[in-house]
């Protein structure tokens, strides 16, 4: 398994003294760049005033927490809570309005944002407590009972969005329903082929031809999902214990970080957890062109999720649909990473190989 499929740590800019500081071009850490320093001072002032205005409080200065290829995160302490200020890379889903819409549809599983500014990619939220990955750090959050319970709650969130495609599209959620898969594959493959040979995203003419030949395979998997009994719903597209708050007393799991989310087949959400299970249990997944996920460790967790959809079909049918969804899902991971890296070329050294790590999985039929 390619390690770049696993959740990565923050990127760094070697020209700065602040970890991750070079990703947005706005963190004033490069003393040789006077223009950048002036821009950073203006940006910090604007962001601080915006946060104070949104909260109605006079707050301490925003503290830089980390910068990733996809966002920069800062925080400040209010009277009753910590506020988290996030600036997303421009290519990501408008996280604020999408999260706000999800709050109205599934208030038990999504906290309402405080404020957002789509044009600037800004999002302000209250602290949601401990995340699942922090609760079980030695297992990266993958405690069996916790993940089974989390997946049931995630299914409830998804089911609350069924039938609300237009509402979520109006909030900015991209449509990647199964019918779009073939078109998306052609576009992503063409973009990777167009990258210069020295670019880690680049694919050769032969690789491009292989991906183009896979369109029919992807279209067939998409037809299974499109014609199947389970309707489209929100797909977090980065479902992992680091993006899940542990329950408060008497409540369920809550989900956040919807910047990569899509409207798609709900079962595609399992792709990140799939590879984490494979990694942690050192599962053999085949080297004959097929991705063999027919392992007890995977069924044990995923069946807890699929059981929440059994009013649509029996478990065997749901597993078959999951196999089709997991063949398509890597396409959308590759697409998102291409978009992120286009916006943040400084991240190419660390994350440039990630689209390749995902895209070729679409050539492997899944056995589940």
Steps between C-alpha positions, in 0.01 A plus 500: 500500500628845408569698815369817337150353525528543877422830673811715472662740742535868429730622229787737563662776305881481531530873442311584818544445870130424557402137434271496199532874466561514128180331389270800491755767423351707780691395809764764576799278567735574211699802611645552151158564346383846611195488273390170652542644849284801415235278340500269800453791741201624303352150472536426871333830586209429263458146626514608864240774451276256312519243781429763768205629300358151453528410868412838647804471728832680534728200465870423542707492181454206267756230575636302205448127560601338173506539127423216263488489123124534523453758777646717772364472853511757782324532834413747770340474841154646556310546826343154490675307222799480271428634152665338199571709193564309178604627159445238229686479173278648224437166325313342790127477557347815658521346844306760699166490313524124451557444872218741586264312268601167648430642846141566399464149356685306772536725807595206726808423291628834367572811706394835358783727384527845654570682173651455155620701204491294180693751291797488738461135597459591866315292756452563872385225735477432871715235659324164472703313760730203461524325165483125463862470388613672821286268715690195368836639384683168495248371241452829317143499622420153364352347814261227387192589702551873456534474122195274472294752699645790304409338168141447614474869587661594170239294316229691688657827386511382141143375506384839621637650178323261261266696274673831572734515200375839384524655844859384543592598144372850573740505798789412267527121535647358175298236316696179455203268473585169327397623156789750503775243565611435142518869415695572818750223425566639153557849641729391783704271274538777242617746767757253631626426149531874436726545802864539394718184519685627807177555690421214743138506379603423144383180331654361183316455172473128574357564847259752353384242249447246780283747690301588190440130441369476858214741431274212393583312822426806710180567309386143575569543872319833484199338334481249783483786747272720291250218438537350848254540786708735719451870418770765472593699810778715640845342484745651749783384270750508788325293765761419760518510885681835493186658350257367760422641844446246778149508646400733776306328781175361362580604141643343186810556291529832316678554172695797366753602234268491199739684269541199270141377519292403197153390395553139400422141587514480880712184512795675334563660840659175621813529287726675754408256776554208263866581454550573869363154588723341236800686641435430868421131454763447228239337280594337173280660235624318190749566225309349205325819393211454744467679835406227746324658798317184606650496849326458839659820632337702221161327518492541878512878472322561172205273572412723797464781246326296230240370746369856519403471131330160514158647439625555143657158437640190669855494633643303206363757254632786710847343506490473122412866472781586741745317274386710203517820708853422621619458142373847409589685822877524432415709193355775716795489739732548202283781364502687831877470532550630147287802591684558827841477337397734221416754771804423715795410273734544798357170627616300197820382668310335782163410347562500126491121468164469676279524186695212347466297819121520466420512130626157398282325759204556269648229274460238772158331543417468870408174669315550829 
